[in-house]
Amino acid sequence: MVDKLDRIQEQEDLLNQLHIQAARGRGGTAGEGLTHCAACGNDIPQGRREAVPGVRVCVACQQWLEVQSKQYQRWG
């Protein structure tokens, strides 16, 4: 249970960092992309890295972050 809570906290921290970067105008498109997801550590496929310059998270984590962002905007 603790591991699951730690992972959720890490993902929330990442979501906050991505929101801060977007607010500062850097978003996720500038800079060099990662080869491993910043949220879960899984490999980010080469195709995704080519399609999304500056990518920081895998597709699964991006989807999760988008859901969380929508929920956050609804409550924030």
MDTraj code that builds the backbone (N, CA, C; nanometers):
import mdtraj as md
import numpy as np

residues = "MET VAL ASP LYS LEU ASP ARG ILE GLN GLU GLN GLU ASP LEU LEU ASN GLN LEU HIS ILE GLN ALA ALA ARG GLY ARG GLY GLY THR ALA GLY GLU GLY LEU THR HIS CYS ALA ALA CYS GLY ASN ASP ILE PRO GLN GLY ARG ARG GLU ALA VAL PRO GLY VAL ARG VAL CYS VAL ALA CYS GLN GLN TRP LEU GLU VAL GLN SER LYS GLN TYR GLN ARG TRP GLY".split()
xyz = np.array([
    [0.0821, -0.1202, 0.0000],
    [0.0000, 0.0000, 0.0000],
    [0.0861, 0.1260, 0.0000],
    [0.1958, 0.1223, 0.0791],
    [0.2833, 0.2386, 0.0860],
    [0.3451, 0.2671, -0.0503],
    [0.3883, 0.1628, -0.1215],
    [0.4478, 0.1821, -0.2533],
    [0.3488, 0.2495, -0.3479],
    [0.2241, 0.2078, -0.3421],
    [0.1215, 0.2674, -0.4275],
    [0.1023, 0.4153, -0.3924],
    [0.1003, 0.4468, -0.2648],
    [0.0854, 0.5863, -0.2224],
    [0.2067, 0.6693, -0.2628],
    [0.3258, 0.6107, -0.2517],
    [0.4468, 0.6809, -0.2948],
    [0.4412, 0.7116, -0.4435],
    [0.3953, 0.6153, -0.5229],
    [0.3858, 0.6351, -0.6680],
    [0.2844, 0.7445, -0.7008],
    [0.1728, 0.7441, -0.6321],
    [0.0714, 0.8478, -0.6543],
    [0.1278, 0.9845, -0.6192],
    [0.2009, 0.9943, -0.5072],
    [0.2610, 1.1209, -0.4679],
    [0.3633, 1.1671, -0.5713],
    [0.4456, 1.0754, -0.6221],
    [0.5439, 1.1107, -0.7246],
    [0.4749, 1.1619, -0.8502],
    [0.3651, 1.0974, -0.8892],
    [0.2922, 1.1400, -1.0081],
    [0.2275, 1.2766, -0.9865],
    [0.1763, 1.3016, -0.8680],
    [0.1193, 1.4326, -0.8381],
    [0.2272, 1.5403, -0.8406],
    [0.3443, 1.5080, -0.7883],
    [0.4563, 1.6022, -0.7926],
    [0.4954, 1.6329, -0.9367],
    [0.4997, 1.5297, -1.0204],
    [0.5320, 1.5492, -1.1613],
    [0.4262, 1.6362, -1.2286],
    [0.3007, 1.6094, -1.1997],
    [0.1919, 1.6897, -1.2559],
    [0.2090, 1.8363, -1.2171],
    [0.2411, 1.8618, -1.0924],
    [0.2637, 1.9993, -1.0479],
    [0.3820, 2.0623, -1.1212],
    [0.4898, 1.9881, -1.1390],
    [0.6063, 2.0398, -1.2107],
    [0.5712, 2.0727, -1.3557],
    [0.4942, 1.9851, -1.4191],
    [0.4547, 2.0098, -1.5577],
    [0.3644, 2.1324, -1.5687],
    [0.2770, 2.1516, -1.4714],
    [0.1928, 2.2714, -1.4711],
    [0.2774, 2.3975, -1.4535],
    [0.3743, 2.3918, -1.3668],
    [0.4620, 2.5072, -1.3456],
    [0.5405, 2.5387, -1.4722],
    [0.5955, 2.4349, -1.5371],
    [0.6702, 2.4560, -1.6611],
    [0.5807, 2.5154, -1.7687],
    [0.4589, 2.4660, -1.7802],
    [0.3662, 2.5177, -1.8812],
    [0.3328, 2.6635, -1.8524],
    [0.3139, 2.6973, -1.7259],
    [0.2828, 2.8354, -1.6891],
    [0.3990, 2.9290, -1.7188],
    [0.5179, 2.8766, -1.7119],
    [0.6366, 2.9580, -1.7417],
    [0.6665, 2.9635, -1.8907],
    [0.5861, 2.8939, -1.9702],
    [0.6033, 2.8989, -2.1140],
    [0.6996, 2.7974, -2.1705],
    [0.7480, 2.7049, -2.0869],
    [0.8412, 2.6047, -2.1366],
    [0.7699, 2.4783, -2.1796],
    [0.6583, 2.4495, -2.1180],
    [0.5800, 2.3320, -2.1531],
    [0.6629, 2.2068, -2.1617],
    [0.6178, 2.1099, -2.2401],
    [0.6919, 1.9866, -2.2559],
    [0.7551, 1.9756, -2.3920],
    [0.7570, 2.0835, -2.4701],
    [0.8065, 2.0734, -2.6062],
    [0.9487, 2.1239, -2.6224],
    [1.0008, 2.1945, -2.5236],
    [1.1361, 2.2469, -2.5362],
    [1.2344, 2.1529, -2.4682],
    [1.3558, 2.1533, -2.5157],
    [1.4591, 2.0729, -2.4519],
    [1.4613, 1.9307, -2.5035],
    [1.5538, 1.8564, -2.4501],
    [1.5724, 1.7179, -2.4911],
    [1.4752, 1.6268, -2.4181],
    [1.4160, 1.5350, -2.4906],
    [1.3229, 1.4407, -2.4304],
    [1.3955, 1.3328, -2.3520],
    [1.3194, 1.2610, -2.2733],
    [1.3747, 1.1536, -2.1921],
    [1.3577, 1.0196, -2.2625],
    [1.4435, 0.9247, -2.2304],
    [1.4295, 0.7894, -2.2843],
    [1.3454, 0.7020, -2.1925],
    [1.3324, 0.7436, -2.0659],
    [1.2512, 0.6720, -1.9679],
    [1.1523, 0.7692, -1.9048],
    [1.0343, 0.7220, -1.8774],
    [0.9267, 0.8023, -1.8207],
    [0.9672, 0.8608, -1.6856],
    [0.9450, 0.9904, -1.6683],
    [0.9771, 1.0568, -1.5424],
    [0.8830, 1.0151, -1.4307],
    [0.7673, 0.9598, -1.4649],
    [0.6699, 0.9198, -1.3628],
    [0.6864, 0.7751, -1.3198],
    [0.6990, 0.6835, -1.4159],
    [0.7006, 0.5403, -1.3812],
    [0.8333, 0.4719, -1.4102],
    [0.9186, 0.5336, -1.4887],
    [1.0492, 0.4759, -1.5183],
    [1.0528, 0.3816, -1.6373],
    [0.9379, 0.3540, -1.6986],
    [0.9355, 0.2659, -1.8164],
    [0.9979, 0.3357, -1.9364],
    [1.0432, 0.2561, -2.0323],
    [1.0987, 0.3117, -2.1561],
    [0.9935, 0.3929, -2.2303],
    [1.0381, 0.5025, -2.2916],
    [0.9525, 0.5788, -2.3818],
    [0.9935, 0.5373, -2.5224],
    [0.9019, 0.4809, -2.6015],
    [0.9369, 0.4327, -2.7353],
    [0.9951, 0.5436, -2.8241],
    [1.0872, 0.5047, -2.9109],
    [1.1527, 0.5990, -3.0011],
    [1.0498, 0.6774, -3.0825],
    [0.9458, 0.6105, -3.1292],
    [0.8425, 0.6788, -3.2082],
    [0.7778, 0.7925, -3.1324],
    [0.7512, 0.7713, -3.0049],
    [0.6918, 0.8780, -2.9224],
    [0.7913, 0.9913, -2.9028],
    [0.9177, 0.9571, -2.8810],
    [1.0188, 1.0615, -2.8615],
    [1.0344, 1.1468, -2.9870],
    [1.0199, 1.0837, -3.1044],
    [1.0296, 1.1586, -3.2300],
    [0.9037, 1.2422, -3.2543],
    [0.7880, 1.1876, -3.2169],
    [0.6615, 1.2561, -3.2416],
    [0.6370, 1.3715, -3.1440],
    [0.6915, 1.3599, -3.0225],
    [0.6678, 1.4605, -2.9188],
    [0.8025, 1.5110, -2.8669],
    [0.8594, 1.6141, -2.9314],
    [0.9883, 1.6665, -2.8860],
    [0.9806, 1.7108, -2.7398],
    [1.0800, 1.6742, -2.6618],
    [1.0830, 1.7127, -2.5216],
    [0.9959, 1.6260, -2.4325],
    [0.9524, 1.5115, -2.4841],
    [0.8620, 1.4240, -2.4077],
    [0.9260, 1.3827, -2.2757],
    [0.8437, 1.3777, -2.1684],
    [0.8944, 1.3438, -2.0356],
    [0.8248, 1.2223, -1.9766],
    [0.7094, 1.1843, -2.0316],
    [0.6339, 1.0722, -1.9754],
    [0.5840, 0.9799, -2.0860],
    [0.5591, 0.8537, -2.0491],
    [0.5057, 0.7562, -2.1446],
    [0.3568, 0.7855, -2.1707],
    [0.3007, 0.7161, -2.2667],
    [0.1605, 0.7382, -2.3032],
    [0.0677, 0.7114, -2.1849],
    [0.0894, 0.6013, -2.1138],
    [0.0016, 0.5665, -2.0018],
    [0.0042, 0.6744, -1.8941],
    [0.1221, 0.7219, -1.8600],
    [0.1321, 0.8255, -1.7574],
    [0.0780, 0.9592, -1.8083],
    [0.0957, 0.9876, -1.9365],
    [0.0407, 1.1107, -1.9935],
    [-0.1110, 1.1091, -1.9832],
    [-0.1708, 0.9952, -2.0145],
    [-0.3163, 0.9834, -2.0030],
    [-0.3591, 1.0041, -1.8582],
    [-0.2875, 0.9429, -1.7641],
    [-0.3200, 0.9588, -1.6228],
    [-0.3075, 1.1052, -1.5814],
    [-0.1993, 1.1713, -1.6261],
    [-0.1782, 1.3119, -1.5921],
    [-0.2891, 1.4003, -1.6479],
    [-0.3355, 1.3692, -1.7693],
    [-0.4430, 1.4481, -1.8286],
    [-0.5729, 1.4317, -1.7505],
    [-0.6020, 1.3100, -1.7074],
    [-0.7217, 1.2863, -1.6256],
    [-0.7102, 1.3631, -1.4949],
    [-0.5925, 1.3540, -1.4299],
    [-0.5718, 1.4246, -1.3042],
    [-0.5809, 1.5756, -1.3232],
    [-0.5290, 1.6245, -1.4343],
    [-0.5335, 1.7675, -1.4629],
    [-0.6779, 1.8149, -1.4781],
    [-0.7587, 1.7366, -1.5476],
    [-0.8996, 1.7724, -1.5636],
    [-0.9711, 1.7731, -1.4298],
    [-0.9418, 1.6753, -1.3453],
    [-1.0032, 1.6703, -1.2129],
    [-0.9546, 1.7876, -1.1283],
    [-0.8272, 1.8201, -1.1381],
    [-0.7705, 1.9310, -1.0622],
    [-0.8346, 2.0623, -1.1044],
    [-0.8528, 2.0814, -1.2357],
    [-0.9127, 2.2042, -1.2864],
    [-1.0582, 2.2156, -1.2416],
    [-1.1247, 2.1023, -1.2335],
    [-1.2636, 2.1012, -1.1909],
    [-1.2750, 2.1439, -1.0447],
    [-1.1798, 2.1006, -0.9628],
    [-1.1851, 2.1306, -0.8198],
    [-1.1060, 2.2551, -0.7827],
    [-1.0089, 2.2930, -0.8668],
    [-0.9221, 2.4067, -0.8343],
    [-0.9812, 2.5313, -0.8783],
])
top = md.Topology()
chain = top.add_chain()
for i, resn in enumerate(residues, 1):
    res = top.add_residue(resn, chain, resSeq=i)
    for name in ("N", "CA", "C"):
        top.add_atom(name, md.element.get_by_symbol(name[0]), res)
traj = md.Trajectory(xyz[None], top)
